[in-house]
Amino acid sequence: MENYDYVIVGAGSAGCVLANKLGEDKKHKILVLEAGPMDYNLMIHIPAGVYKAYRNPKINWNYSTENEPELFDRNVPMPRGKVVGGSSSINSMVYMRGHPLDYDRWQTECGLKDWSYDQCLPYFKEGENSDRGEDEWRGGSGNLGVTKGSFDNPLFDALEEAGRQSGQGYSEDLNGFNPEGIARFDATRKHGRRCSAAGAHLRPALARGNITLLTKAQVMKINISGNSVNGVTFKHKGKLHSVEANKEVILSGGAINSPHLLMLSGIGPSKHLKEHGIDVHVDLPGVGQNLQDHVSVILQYACTKSFPIHKVNQPHRKLATGIRWVFTRKGIATSNIWEAGGLIKSSPNAAYPDIQYHFGPVGLEYNDDKISLLQAFSIHVDQLRPRSRGQVTLKSANPLEKPLMMFNYLQDPEDLAEMVNGFKKARELISQPAFDEFRGVELIPGPQVQSEADIEQFIRDAAETDYHPSCTCAMGDGEMAVVDDQMKVRGVKNLRVVDASVMPKIISGNSRLFKKSLPRTECGELAWQTSQVERASNPSCNPRVSPHPRTDRGHLSARAQQFGELVRIVGLDCTLVRRMSRK
């Protein structure tokens, strides 16, 4: 049986950065196990390709909720990244840290004395390389390339002006002081391409030689002897393998997979485990409980003026856009689309913003795998601090069978009330004079939806996830806490969880960035930091998607290969391109 010092389960947002940090000491031998493939899919790296990436079943766990009672018993799709980089390889790249008061609440309400915003801010700054430059709130020398939205479209300008006109405000920086109002978002992009955790951290870490990455390796069980974890069992190429961890096993599977694996391994609510014939090693009632997410609805309006983005899905335009991206890293393809939005209060009684907007200058329509871009614009309305709680549970003791998940969206009446207020605020925003020259008929939900009852019904009928599941292995010291403030699993030695599942309460932003704030902690004999997640890509570590155009023959061959894939995407013959790539 092979031995490693550390075994990291999941090469996602936290797993990649953790491997990098632990691997800085070359004396440590580290194994990273990822259930999905390498991140070679071109759509991962093109920012605008997110709409193909996140729906690709080959790089997605393709989860779905159980029938949600308050959403007319609908199943809500729950995409999660099953690929190196995890969900950082398929998400929309919006960079939001959460509100400072989120972290202060962790300290005051959850007993996490080392988790105030003032304590987390240095780690945010350390990991960031913002194009805004370094200041009191921003970092300028970290690994993560953070780029302010700059896609030129008059609809973004209209949104900002409408914020002023409506009294909802304007913010220069929603990751700065007192984040509230309408603003251009930051995105985890650099040189016109996605910044995933894989490109930022794992590839440079692998170059050191003391880290082994094994893809398409699904962990079946954590191996426990007495009260200590000593390794894992995983499936790879149809066979079961076991490895030992001399120091620690570290779970980074996310808010669904981490509690699932804990329960499969006998760590969780004893009654539930016994129901599935699983021997109980540690009775932890909080495992899989406290599930939280941001619920979202979309409003869509016809646009009276046509812009280039509305026509980019035409085959010749799509090809031209892709070619421009491949050779120059410029153009529409460099945009993650949702480049603007805001944080607002649903009512004057809100202590701080509890609604988030995501605004896109285009309408999207899915018909199976085909994506149509409409001459329209869209605004998402997301509730940021839900009171409703769900759970992740076992369907069976079979590790290959997906877990059950129920978010109980809108179960608390106040959650629905906040969404109704947020919906009205979004309509108020779009009704401002700034949109007069662009605003056509409301397509979704439509002008017929006016009464309170109609709005409530629309929300229940249309509500979806904003892709931020969290909190199922919560930090704390109470009865339902799963890990302590150093993310050590209670009741067992040599096991940690390091991902969004350890949040006690969901943050008011895009939760994948939370992991940058994890403070300095001890991991066995090694002091390590999990303060930098999803950092800027290292060009030398990914020759297939280099961020700078070059002129050498090898680079041109790689470009030709990428060009060939683009040709294939629009349904054209790529024989000629293949010949180019051989030259």
TALINRA-V376388 format. One record per residue. N is the residue number from 1. RES is the residue in one letter. OMEGA is omega in whole degrees, 0 to 359 (none if undefined). Layout:
n=<N/N>
res=<RES/RES>
omega=<OMEGA/OMEGA>
This chain:
n=<1/2/3/4/5/6/7/8/9/10/11/12/13/14/15/16/17/18/19/20/21/22/23/24/25/26/27/28/29/30/31/32/33/34/35/36/37/38/39/40/41/42/43/44/45/46/47/48/49/50/51/52/53/54/55/56/57/58/59/60/61/62/63/64/65/66/67/68/69/70/71/72/73/74/75/76/77/78/79/80/81/82/83/84/85/86/87/88/89/90/91/92/93/94/95/96/97/98/99/100/101/102/103/104/105/106/107/108/109/110/111/112/113/114/115/116/117/118/119/120/121/122/123/124/125/126/127/128/129/130/131/132/133/134/135/136/137/138/139/140/141/142/143/144/145/146/147/148/149/150/151/152/153/154/155/156/157/158/159/160/161/162/163/164/165/166/167/168/169/170/171/172/173/174/175/176/177/178/179/180/181/182/183/184/185/186/187/188/189/190/191/192/193/194/195/196/197/198/199/200/201/202/203/204/205/206/207/208/209/210/211/212/213/214/215/216/217/218/219/220/221/222/223/224/225/226/227/228/229/230/231/232/233/234/235/236/237/238/239/240/241/242/243/244/245/246/247/248/249/250/251/252/253/254/255/256/257/258/259/260/261/262/263/264/265/266/267/268/269/270/271/272/273/274/275/276/277/278/279/280/281/282/283/284/285/286/287/288/289/290/291/292/293/294/295/296/297/298/299/300/301/302/303/304/305/306/307/308/309/310/311/312/313/314/315/316/317/318/319/320/321/322/323/324/325/326/327/328/329/330/331/332/333/334/335/336/337/338/339/340/341/342/343/344/345/346/347/348/349/350/351/352/353/354/355/356/357/358/359/360/361/362/363/364/365/366/367/368/369/370/371/372/373/374/375/376/377/378/379/380/381/382/383/384/385/386/387/388/389/390/391/392/393/394/395/396/397/398/399/400/401/402/403/404/405/406/407/408/409/410/411/412/413/414/415/416/417/418/419/420/421/422/423/424/425/426/427/428/429/430/431/432/433/434/435/436/437/438/439/440/441/442/443/444/445/446/447/448/449/450/451/452/453/454/455/456/457/458/459/460/461/462/463/464/465/466/467/468/469/470/471/472/473/474/475/476/477/478/479/480/481/482/483/484/485/486/487/488/489/490/491/492/493/494/495/496/497/498/499/500/501/502/503/504/505/506/507/508/509/510/511/512/513/514/515/516/517/518/519/520/521/522/523/524/525/526/527/528/529/530/531/532/533/534/535/536/537/538/539/540/541/542/543/544/545/546/547/548/549/550/551/552/553/554/555/556/557/558/559/560/561/562/563/564/565/566/567/568/569/570/571/572/573/574/575/576/577/578/579/580/581/582/583>
res=<M/E/N/Y/D/Y/V/I/V/G/A/G/S/A/G/C/V/L/A/N/K/L/G/E/D/K/K/H/K/I/L/V/L/E/A/G/P/M/D/Y/N/L/M/I/H/I/P/A/G/V/Y/K/A/Y/R/N/P/K/I/N/W/N/Y/S/T/E/N/E/P/E/L/F/D/R/N/V/P/M/P/R/G/K/V/V/G/G/S/S/S/I/N/S/M/V/Y/M/R/G/H/P/L/D/Y/D/R/W/Q/T/E/C/G/L/K/D/W/S/Y/D/Q/C/L/P/Y/F/K/E/G/E/N/S/D/R/G/E/D/E/W/R/G/G/S/G/N/L/G/V/T/K/G/S/F/D/N/P/L/F/D/A/L/E/E/A/G/R/Q/S/G/Q/G/Y/S/E/D/L/N/G/F/N/P/E/G/I/A/R/F/D/A/T/R/K/H/G/R/R/C/S/A/A/G/A/H/L/R/P/A/L/A/R/G/N/I/T/L/L/T/K/A/Q/V/M/K/I/N/I/S/G/N/S/V/N/G/V/T/F/K/H/K/G/K/L/H/S/V/E/A/N/K/E/V/I/L/S/G/G/A/I/N/S/P/H/L/L/M/L/S/G/I/G/P/S/K/H/L/K/E/H/G/I/D/V/H/V/D/L/P/G/V/G/Q/N/L/Q/D/H/V/S/V/I/L/Q/Y/A/C/T/K/S/F/P/I/H/K/V/N/Q/P/H/R/K/L/A/T/G/I/R/W/V/F/T/R/K/G/I/A/T/S/N/I/W/E/A/G/G/L/I/K/S/S/P/N/A/A/Y/P/D/I/Q/Y/H/F/G/P/V/G/L/E/Y/N/D/D/K/I/S/L/L/Q/A/F/S/I/H/V/D/Q/L/R/P/R/S/R/G/Q/V/T/L/K/S/A/N/P/L/E/K/P/L/M/M/F/N/Y/L/Q/D/P/E/D/L/A/E/M/V/N/G/F/K/K/A/R/E/L/I/S/Q/P/A/F/D/E/F/R/G/V/E/L/I/P/G/P/Q/V/Q/S/E/A/D/I/E/Q/F/I/R/D/A/A/E/T/D/Y/H/P/S/C/T/C/A/M/G/D/G/E/M/A/V/V/D/D/Q/M/K/V/R/G/V/K/N/L/R/V/V/D/A/S/V/M/P/K/I/I/S/G/N/S/R/L/F/K/K/S/L/P/R/T/E/C/G/E/L/A/W/Q/T/S/Q/V/E/R/A/S/N/P/S/C/N/P/R/V/S/P/H/P/R/T/D/R/G/H/L/S/A/R/A/Q/Q/F/G/E/L/V/R/I/V/G/L/D/C/T/L/V/R/R/M/S/R/K>
omega=<181/179/173/174/181/173/180/182/179/177/179/187/181/183/181/181/180/177/180/183/179/183/177/173/186/176/182/178/191/174/175/181/180/182/182/181/170/185/183/182/185/183/174/191/175/182/180/178/182/184/168/185/189/178/182/183/180/182/187/176/176/177/175/178/166/180/181/188/184/178/180/176/177/167/181/176/183/180/173/185/174/187/176/189/179/181/174/178/183/184/185/169/178/185/179/184/193/181/178/182/174/183/176/176/176/181/187/185/185/177/181/190/182/188/175/180/179/179/180/186/179/180/172/184/182/184/192/171/187/176/174/183/183/174/184/185/188/174/183/184/180/182/186/174/181/187/176/178/184/180/186/176/182/180/176/177/178/179/180/179/178/176/178/183/183/185/177/169/179/178/175/185/180/171/179/181/175/184/178/178/180/185/165/178/164/177/177/178/173/181/174/181/180/170/178/177/180/180/183/192/189/182/176/178/180/182/181/176/181/180/175/175/176/180/183/180/183/179/182/185/168/181/185/175/185/178/182/173/182/178/179/171/182/179/180/181/175/182/176/178/175/175/178/175/183/183/184/163/184/180/175/183/182/189/177/186/181/177/178/181/176/181/177/184/177/178/183/180/189/181/181/180/180/178/181/176/181/177/183/174/179/177/178/186/184/182/180/179/176/183/181/180/173/177/190/168/183/169/183/183/170/179/184/177/180/177/183/182/180/185/190/180/172/189/183/178/178/179/180/179/179/179/179/179/182/187/184/187/178/176/185/183/179/182/172/174/183/186/181/180/181/173/181/174/178/178/179/182/180/181/176/189/180/177/176/171/163/185/177/184/183/172/181/178/180/172/190/182/182/179/176/175/184/174/188/169/191/174/175/174/184/172/192/184/183/174/180/181/178/181/170/181/179/168/176/177/179/183/182/177/184/177/173/177/178/182/184/178/174/178/177/182/180/176/179/180/178/179/177/178/178/176/180/178/179/177/178/180/183/181/184/181/181/181/186/183/182/191/171/181/174/182/180/1/182/184/180/180/186/185/178/180/179/180/178/180/178/181/179/184/188/185/178/175/167/168/181/177/186/164/185/173/196/170/174/179/179/183/183/178/180/180/176/184/172/176/174/179/183/174/180/181/170/180/176/170/181/176/185/178/183/175/173/176/180/180/182/181/183/200/181/181/177/190/175/187/181/185/180/183/177/175/188/180/186/171/185/179/169/187/184/182/177/184/183/180/176/186/184/183/181/185/180/184/180/184/182/174/180/185/180/187/181/180/180/177/178/178/180/177/178/177/178/178/177/177/179/182/181/172/180/180/183/180/181/181/177/177/177/184/180/184/none>
